[in-house]
Amino acid sequence: MFILELSSTKELNPLIVDFFRKKHTKEIVWKKELASSDVQSELVSKTVDSKLVIKYKIEIMYQRRFLRKLMNYLDDLGAPVGEAIYEAFCRLSSGVEEKFYHVFYPIFEIDKLESLSELNTVILKENVNIISQGTTGLITWQASQALAEWALKTSIEKKTILELGSGTGMAGLVVASSTSCGRYIFTDCHSDVLSLLTENVELNCDKPLEKVEPEKDLLFSGSIENCKVEIRKLDWDTSGVDDCEEIGSVDLIFASDVVYDKDLFEPLTKTIKLFLQNGTTAAIIAFTQRDESTVNSFREHLESMDLNIKWLETPKPNYLSWQILPIIHIIEVTL
């Protein structure tokens, strides 16, 4: 968990949040206070020149777009562009885009922003490409943010949560750092995804990851706030009772953005039922409806396994920010 410092000039704080959330620059509402060179310097120091951004680079192309749009706004306002903006833009113009970059996920209630001086934020390393190294698990998808938002508004005190297909780890890191969850188990099976997931969990851990006794699929263990976190390899194709015994008691299953490939539905539903039969109360699954036939196929797989489906209300973005279209569904699956 990281701390994101805000400005004492309250009018700048929505701009700072927009920058760290990589809001489309066409949608940013700039402030007339930026006519002052001191205010410009303050904004630059809290965004592109902040210590966090220097250490954990945000996509350079976005940073340049942010400053270019700011300069265009100042031109329209008839205000001079300050030296701090020019210096930052020149520095970024010589930067080289990389395959991976960092994405910030500030966590706060949007209507309380004016009263805050700092924000908690998760920082993730993600790939610039939607599909890379044969997987889609190297970036964060919108349904994982909706699942995290749902968890932030739900009582999960001291519960043990097993996440299937954790990807970059965004949902779990938000839950572990910002709720009273007792134990969170990240799982995936793709080697490159597990490598990136481990890097992200370690980055956001409060304590160094503990050395653990060798187990077949337990990769790392550590803690975030008061929540114990683990990373395990779990292959849905080969999951069995041995996995349940090794992982131990699980209260809830979380999964997001796993409803896209019909070939995965059978092993996924088999794994969900396996844990439900071994004491897990329910599986909470968030997914984007890109294709109605795919959603129907997943529902049919669940029903064929004699699993019950309850459609839950998808929360509106409040603590986090994501695109609400295409439609995101959240379901509860039980025996």
Secondary structure, 3 states (H helix, E strand, C coil): CEEEECCCCHHHHHHHHHHHCCCCHHHCCCCHHHHCHHHHHHHHHHCCCCHHHHHCCCCHHHHHHHHHHHHHHHHHHCCCCCHHHHHHHHHHHCCCCCCEEEEEEEECCHHHHHHCCEEEEEEEEEECCCCECCECCCCCCHHHHHHHHHHHCCCCCCCEEEEECCCCCHHHHHHHHHCCCCEEEEEECCHHHHHHHHHHHHHHCCEEEECCCCCCCEEEEEEECCEEEEEEECCCCCCCHHHHHHHCCCCEEEEECCCCCHHHHHHHHHHHHHHHCCCCCEEEEEEECCCHHHHHHHHHHHHHCCCEEEEECCCCCCCCCCCCCCCEEEEEEEC
